[in-house]
């Protein structure tokens, strides 16, 4: 039961991301021809900044490494397995890392579904001159950012705990204070 509860957040968050990713991709595939663009009526002046497009990607996130869909399909399975295995190693209080892995899992599964069903990933979010991406790509990227913040916070906690538990730390501080007072 504890194992199931441990994975509930991982699969719950990832499931919401996959559902949102697939729903938005299906809307784009059903309503915009491949290569087509859509903007709400009256928003045409924003077309240089943002727009919805229907684009396909056979590479990695943001259009990198095109025509390597099979490689990225295999890699997605490896990443998904690694996330599921590693998740159990994270302490429950490290919710930054847990959230990051859930976001990355959702993104990996969302794009894997496209690769398996269509042989390519549907991208649709276009912002400025940046590469076209989708909810799954954004989730992977934001999840990586959350992971970096989580690691930074964890390292700060560990450093602080080490400083507080080090008996030499107090002596050095007292000695330094005495030296400063005598100057």
TIFIMAR-237181 format. One record per residue (C-alpha): z, y negated, x; residue number from 1. Coordinates in steps of 0.1 Angstrom, whole numbers, plus 5000, padded with zeros to 4 digits. Each point is the difference from the previous one (the first is absolute). Example, Ala and Ser with C-alpha at 12.3 -4.5 7.8 and 13.67 -1.06 7.14 Angstrom:
2
+------+------+------+-----+
:    w :    v :    u :   i :
+------+------+------+-----+
: 5078 : 5045 : 5123 :   1 :
: 4993 : 4966 : 5014 :   2 :
+------+------+------+-----+
//
This chain:
183
+------+------+------+-----+
:    w :    v :    u :   i :
+------+------+------+-----+
: 5000 : 5000 : 5000 :   1 :
: 5008 : 4976 : 5029 :   2 :
: 4966 : 5006 : 5015 :   3 :
: 4983 : 4992 : 4967 :   4 :
: 5020 : 4968 : 4996 :   5 :
: 4992 : 4991 : 5036 :   6 :
: 4963 : 5002 : 4993 :   7 :
: 5000 : 4985 : 4966 :   8 :
: 4997 : 4964 : 5013 :   9 :
: 4973 : 5010 : 5025 :  10 :
: 4978 : 5016 : 4973 :  11 :
: 5009 : 4975 : 4973 :  12 :
: 4990 : 4970 : 5020 :  13 :
: 4969 : 5017 : 5015 :  14 :
: 4991 : 5012 : 4965 :  15 :
: 5000 : 4964 : 4986 :  16 :
: 4979 : 4989 : 5029 :  17 :
: 4975 : 5028 : 4995 :  18 :
: 4998 : 4993 : 4963 :  19 :
: 4994 : 4963 : 5005 :  20 :
: 4975 : 5007 : 5027 :  21 :
: 4980 : 5025 : 4980 :  22 :
: 5001 : 4979 : 4968 :  23 :
: 4987 : 4969 : 5018 :  24 :
: 4973 : 5020 : 5018 :  25 :
: 4989 : 5016 : 4967 :  26 :
: 4998 : 4966 : 4983 :  27 :
: 4977 : 4988 : 5028 :  28 :
: 4978 : 5031 : 5000 :  29 :
: 4996 : 4998 : 4962 :  30 :
: 4993 : 4963 : 4997 :  31 :
: 4984 : 4987 : 5032 :  32 :
: 4968 : 5014 : 5015 :  33 :
: 5003 : 5010 : 5037 :  34 :
: 4996 : 4969 : 5021 :  35 :
: 5007 : 4978 : 4969 :  36 :
: 5025 : 4972 : 4998 :  37 :
: 5022 : 4988 : 4971 :  38 :
: 5021 : 4969 : 4995 :  39 :
: 5017 : 4989 : 4968 :  40 :
: 4978 : 4974 : 4981 :  41 :
: 5008 : 4965 : 5012 :  42 :
: 5013 : 5012 : 5034 :  43 :
: 4966 : 5001 : 5018 :  44 :
: 5012 : 4972 : 5023 :  45 :
: 5024 : 5025 : 5016 :  46 :
: 4973 : 5024 : 5009 :  47 :
: 5001 : 4991 : 5037 :  48 :
: 5038 : 5007 : 5001 :  49 :
: 5005 : 5030 : 4978 :  50 :
: 4980 : 5023 : 4977 :  51 :
: 4998 : 5035 : 4986 :  52 :
: 4972 : 5020 : 5015 :  53 :
: 4989 : 5037 : 4998 :  54 :
: 4997 : 5013 : 5035 :  55 :
: 5001 : 5034 : 5016 :  56 :
: 5016 : 5009 : 5033 :  57 :
: 4995 : 5033 : 5019 :  58 :
: 5023 : 4989 : 5029 :  59 :
: 5036 : 4989 : 5003 :  60 :
: 5018 : 4972 : 4984 :  61 :
: 4982 : 4966 : 4999 :  62 :
: 4966 : 5016 : 5008 :  63 :
: 5008 : 5011 : 5036 :  64 :
: 4984 : 5031 : 5015 :  65 :
: 4973 : 5006 : 4973 :  66 :
: 4985 : 5034 : 4993 :  67 :
: 5030 : 5019 : 5011 :  68 :
: 5012 : 5011 : 4965 :  69 :
: 5006 : 5036 : 5010 :  70 :
: 5021 : 4990 : 5030 :  71 :
: 5021 : 4976 : 4978 :  72 :
: 5003 : 5027 : 4973 :  73 :
: 5015 : 5024 : 5025 :  74 :
: 5022 : 4972 : 5015 :  75 :
: 5012 : 4991 : 4965 :  76 :
: 5013 : 5035 : 4994 :  77 :
: 5018 : 4999 : 5034 :  78 :
: 5015 : 4966 : 4993 :  79 :
: 5012 : 5011 : 4965 :  80 :
: 5016 : 5031 : 5015 :  81 :
: 5017 : 4980 : 5027 :  82 :
: 5013 : 4975 : 4976 :  83 :
: 5015 : 5027 : 4977 :  84 :
: 5016 : 5018 : 5029 :  85 :
: 5013 : 4968 : 5018 :  86 :
: 5014 : 4985 : 4967 :  87 :
: 5028 : 5026 : 4999 :  88 :
: 5011 : 4989 : 5035 :  89 :
: 5007 : 4964 : 4989 :  90 :
: 5035 : 4991 : 4990 :  91 :
: 5003 : 4989 : 4963 :  92 :
: 5013 : 4966 : 5011 :  93 :
: 4968 : 4992 : 5018 :  94 :
: 4982 : 4990 : 4969 :  95 :
: 4975 : 4978 : 5019 :  96 :
: 4986 : 5030 : 5018 :  97 :
: 5001 : 5021 : 4968 :  98 :
: 4981 : 4973 : 4981 :  99 :
: 4975 : 4997 : 5028 : 100 :
: 4993 : 5037 : 5001 : 101 :
: 4996 : 5001 : 4962 : 102 :
: 4975 : 4971 : 5001 : 103 :
: 4980 : 5017 : 5028 : 104 :
: 5001 : 5033 : 4982 : 105 :
: 4987 : 4984 : 4968 : 106 :
: 4972 : 4983 : 5019 : 107 :
: 4990 : 5031 : 5019 : 108 :
: 4999 : 5021 : 4968 : 109 :
: 4981 : 4973 : 4981 : 110 :
: 4972 : 4998 : 5026 : 111 :
: 5000 : 5038 : 5005 : 112 :
: 4993 : 5005 : 4962 : 113 :
: 4969 : 4978 : 5004 : 114 :
: 4989 : 5018 : 5031 : 115 :
: 5003 : 5034 : 4983 : 116 :
: 4985 : 4989 : 4967 : 117 :
: 4972 : 4978 : 5012 : 118 :
: 4997 : 5004 : 5038 : 119 :
: 5008 : 4964 : 5005 : 120 :
: 5027 : 4974 : 4990 : 121 :
: 4994 : 4973 : 4974 : 122 :
: 5011 : 4966 : 5013 : 123 :
: 5001 : 4970 : 4977 : 124 :
: 5023 : 4972 : 5012 : 125 :
: 4981 : 4973 : 5019 : 126 :
: 5019 : 4971 : 5015 : 127 :
: 4981 : 4974 : 5020 : 128 :
: 4981 : 5016 : 5029 : 129 :
: 5025 : 5028 : 5004 : 130 :
: 4989 : 5036 : 4995 : 131 :
: 4999 : 5013 : 4965 : 132 :
: 5030 : 5022 : 4992 : 133 :
: 5019 : 5017 : 4971 : 134 :
: 5035 : 5005 : 4988 : 135 :
: 5004 : 5031 : 5022 : 136 :
: 4990 : 4981 : 5032 : 137 :
: 5023 : 4972 : 4991 : 138 :
: 5029 : 5024 : 4994 : 139 :
: 4994 : 5016 : 5034 : 140 :
: 5000 : 4967 : 5017 : 141 :
: 5030 : 4985 : 4982 : 142 :
: 5018 : 5033 : 5005 : 143 :
: 4994 : 4997 : 5038 : 144 :
: 5014 : 4965 : 4999 : 145 :
: 5031 : 5011 : 4981 : 146 :
: 5004 : 5029 : 5025 : 147 :
: 5000 : 4975 : 5029 : 148 :
: 5026 : 4978 : 4983 : 149 :
: 5021 : 5031 : 4992 : 150 :
: 4998 : 5012 : 5036 : 151 :
: 5010 : 4965 : 5013 : 152 :
: 5030 : 4999 : 4976 : 153 :
: 5010 : 5035 : 5010 : 154 :
: 4999 : 4992 : 5037 : 155 :
: 5020 : 4968 : 4994 : 156 :
: 5027 : 5021 : 4981 : 157 :
: 5001 : 5025 : 5028 : 158 :
: 5003 : 4973 : 5026 : 159 :
: 5028 : 4983 : 4981 : 160 :
: 5018 : 5033 : 4995 : 161 :
: 4998 : 5007 : 5037 : 162 :
: 5013 : 4965 : 5009 : 163 :
: 5029 : 5004 : 4975 : 164 :
: 5010 : 5035 : 5013 : 165 :
: 4996 : 4992 : 5037 : 166 :
: 5035 : 4994 : 5014 : 167 :
: 4985 : 4982 : 5030 : 168 :
: 4984 : 4975 : 4977 : 169 :
: 5033 : 4984 : 4991 : 170 :
: 5012 : 4999 : 5036 : 171 :
: 4968 : 4984 : 5012 : 172 :
: 5003 : 4973 : 4973 : 173 :
: 5036 : 4993 : 5008 : 174 :
: 4993 : 4998 : 5037 : 175 :
: 4970 : 4977 : 4994 : 176 :
: 5022 : 4977 : 4978 : 177 :
: 5026 : 4998 : 5027 : 178 :
: 4974 : 4990 : 5026 : 179 :
: 4985 : 4974 : 4977 : 180 :
: 5035 : 4986 : 4993 : 181 :
: 5007 : 4996 : 5038 : 182 :
: 4968 : 4981 : 5006 : 183 :
+------+------+------+-----+
//
